[in-house]
């Protein structure tokens, strides 16, 4: 196969002897495979983004690495988004074991979260993202930062970032390609007038990226289902924090100033 092609290589280290990385780097050089990025990922694992001109170069590389006693090759594949981010940040994004479209982050990983969402936002397409999290954990700020990183404009359809925002119509330039539409599921479905909810329904039909904060309430109070979401993100202050909406049923709550 002609033309440069990228691969993700990951191996587990059983004995991190001096010169191990140098030997592997030399082997890549002998096979005319270029290293793009290299980093430790998870415990005792190393991930590399590499580029080769022919597939058989990578096949030979795998065969040689499989003979080495100090390492075990875990992955050789065309790089996925999670692979690229693992090499950038030195760890894999946690994914729900039962629901593969749900990804989990804690507040200390906001940089990783922003890069992850920015990659999702880059394409102009119909793509619906839900983001769960308690108030002031960094949901909205991360969405804005990811939009900037993806070089996209963003529009708050509903929000409580600075004060409660409820839009009933969009400006003409907000209907152009390259927009990220951000919707607060609590505000839009429990506290907004019918005209606003009609705007939300119209936006949901657009071939654009939409992000819904508090998707569980959004689904509960509307005709949409969890199956409509392409990706679900959970952001917590710490790994043990429970995401709950019990306080919103009684009126004003901390969700009003999230």
C-alpha positions in Angstrom: 0.0 0.0 0.0 1.5 3.3 -1.1 1.3 6.6 0.8 2.0 7.5 4.4 -0.3 5.9 7.0 -0.5 6.4 10.7 -0.6 3.6 13.2 -1.0 3.4 17.0 1.4 1.0 18.7 1.1 0.2 22.4 3.3 -2.2 24.4 3.4 -3.3 28.0 6.8 -3.3 29.7 7.7 -6.3 31.8 11.3 -5.3 32.5 12.2 -1.7 31.9 15.9 -2.3 31.2 18.2 0.5 30.2 18.2 1.1 26.4 14.9 -0.6 25.8 13.2 2.4 24.2 16.4 3.1 22.3 16.3 -0.4 20.8 12.7 -0.1 19.8 13.4 3.4 18.3 16.4 2.0 16.3 14.2 -0.9 15.1 11.6 1.6 13.8 14.4 3.5 12.0 15.7 0.3 10.4 12.2 -0.4 9.1 11.8 3.2 7.8 8.9 3.9 10.2 8.7 7.4 11.6 7.8 8.2 15.2 5.2 11.0 15.5 4.6 11.0 19.2 5.6 8.8 22.1 4.4 8.8 25.7 3.7 6.5 28.7 0.1 5.5 28.9 -1.3 3.8 32.0 0.9 1.8 34.3 4.0 0.2 32.6 2.6 0.8 29.1 4.0 3.0 26.4 2.1 4.3 23.4 3.5 5.5 20.1 1.9 7.2 17.0 4.0 6.1 14.1 3.9 6.6 10.3 4.8 4.1 7.6 4.7 4.1 3.8 3.8 0.4 3.5 1.7 -1.8 5.7 4.2 -4.7 5.5 6.7 -2.5 7.4 4.3 -2.5 10.4 3.6 -6.3 10.0 7.4 -6.9 10.2 7.6 -4.6 13.2 4.9 -6.5 15.0 6.6 -9.9 14.3 10.0 -8.7 15.6 8.5 -7.1 18.7 6.6 -10.3 19.5 10.0 -12.0 19.9 11.2 -9.6 22.6 11.0 -10.9 26.2 10.8 -7.6 27.9 7.6 -6.3 26.3 4.2 -7.5 25.1 2.6 -5.7 22.2 -1.0 -4.9 23.2 -2.3 -2.8 20.3 -1.3 -2.2 16.7 -4.0 -0.4 14.8 -5.1 2.7 12.9 -5.2 5.3 15.7 -8.6 6.1 17.2 -9.4 9.3 19.0 -8.8 7.7 22.4 -5.4 6.5 21.2 -4.3 10.0 20.1 -5.5 11.5 23.4 -3.8 8.8 25.4 -0.4 9.6 23.8 -1.0 13.4 24.3 -2.0 13.1 28.0 -0.4 9.9 29.2 -3.6 8.1 30.1 -6.7 6.6 28.5 -10.1 8.2 28.9 -12.3 6.0 31.1 -15.2 4.5 29.3 -18.3 2.9 30.8 -18.0 -0.9 30.7 -21.7 -1.4 29.8 -22.4 1.7 27.7 -19.5 2.3 25.3 -20.6 5.8 24.3 -20.3 7.1 27.9 -17.0 8.6 28.8 -16.0 9.7 32.4 -13.8 12.5 33.6 -12.9 14.2 36.9 -12.3 17.9 37.4 -8.5 17.4 37.5 -8.7 16.1 33.9 -10.3 19.2 32.3 -7.5 19.6 29.8 -8.1 16.0 28.6 -11.8 16.7 28.5 -11.4 19.8 26.4 -9.2 18.1 23.9 -11.6 15.2 23.7 -14.6 17.4 23.0 -12.7 19.6 20.6 -12.1 16.6 18.4 -15.8 15.7 18.5 -16.7 19.3 17.6 -14.4 19.7 14.6 -16.7 18.0 12.0 -19.8 19.8 10.7 -22.4 17.0 11.2 -25.4 16.0 13.1 -23.9 15.0 16.4 -25.6 15.1 19.8 -23.5 15.1 23.0 -24.9 14.9 26.5 -22.9 16.1 29.5 -23.7 15.1 33.1 -22.3 16.8 36.2 -23.1 18.6 39.4 -23.1 22.5 39.5 -19.8 24.4 39.2 -17.9 21.3 38.2 -16.7 22.9 34.9 -19.2 21.7 32.3 -20.0 24.9 30.5 -16.5 26.3 30.7 -15.2 23.2 29.2 -17.7 23.3 26.4 -16.7 26.9 25.5 -13.0 26.0 25.7 -13.5 23.0 23.4 -15.4 25.1 20.9 -12.5 27.6 20.8 -10.0 24.7 20.3 -12.1 23.3 17.5 -12.2 26.8 15.9 -16.1 26.8 16.1 -18.5 29.5 17.2 -20.9 28.6 20.0 -24.4 29.7 20.9 -26.1 29.3 24.2 -29.7 28.4 23.5 -30.3 28.1 27.3 -27.8 28.4 30.1 -27.2 29.5 33.7 -23.5 30.4 33.3 -23.8 34.1 34.1 -27.5 34.5 34.4 -30.4 32.4 33.1 -30.5 32.5 29.3 -33.6 31.5 27.4 -33.5 32.1 23.6 -36.6 32.2 21.5 -34.9 32.8 18.2 -31.5 32.8 16.5 -29.7 35.5 14.6 -29.1 34.8 10.9 -25.3 34.2 11.4 -26.1 31.6 14.1 -27.7 29.4 11.4 -24.4 29.2 9.5 -22.2 26.1 9.4 -19.6 25.7 12.1 -21.8 26.5 15.1 -22.0 24.5 18.4 -25.4 24.8 20.0 -25.4 24.5 23.8 -28.6 23.6 25.6 -29.3 23.4 29.4 -31.7 20.5 29.7 -33.2 21.7 33.0 -33.8 25.3 31.8 -35.1 24.4 28.4 -37.5 21.6 29.5 -38.6 22.7 32.9 -38.5 26.5 33.0 -38.8 27.8 29.5 -41.9 28.9 27.5 -43.2 26.9 24.6 -41.7 29.2 22.0 -38.2 28.4 23.3 -38.9 24.7 23.3 -39.9 24.9 19.7 -36.6 26.6 18.9 -34.9 23.7 20.7 -36.8 21.2 18.6 -35.8 23.1 15.4 -32.1 23.1 16.4 -32.2 19.4 17.2 -33.0 18.8 13.5 -30.1 20.8 12.3 -27.0 19.0 10.8 -24.8 20.5 13.5 -23.2 19.6 16.8 -25.5 20.0 19.8 -24.5 19.7 23.4 -27.1 19.1 26.1 -26.2 19.7 29.7 -28.3 17.6 32.2 -29.4 15.2 29.5 -31.3 13.0 31.9 -33.8 15.8 32.7 -33.9 16.8 29.0 -35.0 13.2 28.1 -37.4 12.9 31.0 -39.2 16.1 30.1 -39.2 15.8 26.3 -39.9 13.4 23.4 -36.2 12.6 23.0 -34.5 9.4 24.3 -31.0 8.4 25.3 -30.7 6.6 22.0 -30.7 10.0 20.3 -27.4 10.8 21.9 -24.2 9.9 20.0 -21.9 10.5 23.0 -22.4 10.9 26.8 -19.9 12.6 29.0 -19.8 12.5 32.8 -17.8 15.1 34.7 -17.3 14.7 38.5 -15.3 16.6 41.1 -13.9 13.2 42.1 -14.3 9.6 41.1 -16.8 8.8 43.9 -19.1 11.7 43.5 -22.7 10.8 42.7 -24.5 12.9 40.0 -28.0 13.5 41.2 -30.9 15.9 40.4 -33.0 15.5 43.6 -32.7 19.2 44.6 -34.3 20.6 41.4 -37.7 19.3 42.1 -38.4 21.8 44.8 -37.7 25.0 42.7 -34.6 27.1 43.2 -31.4 25.1 43.7 -27.7 25.2 43.0 -28.5 24.1 39.5 -29.8 27.6 38.9 -26.3 29.0 39.2 -24.3 26.2 37.5 
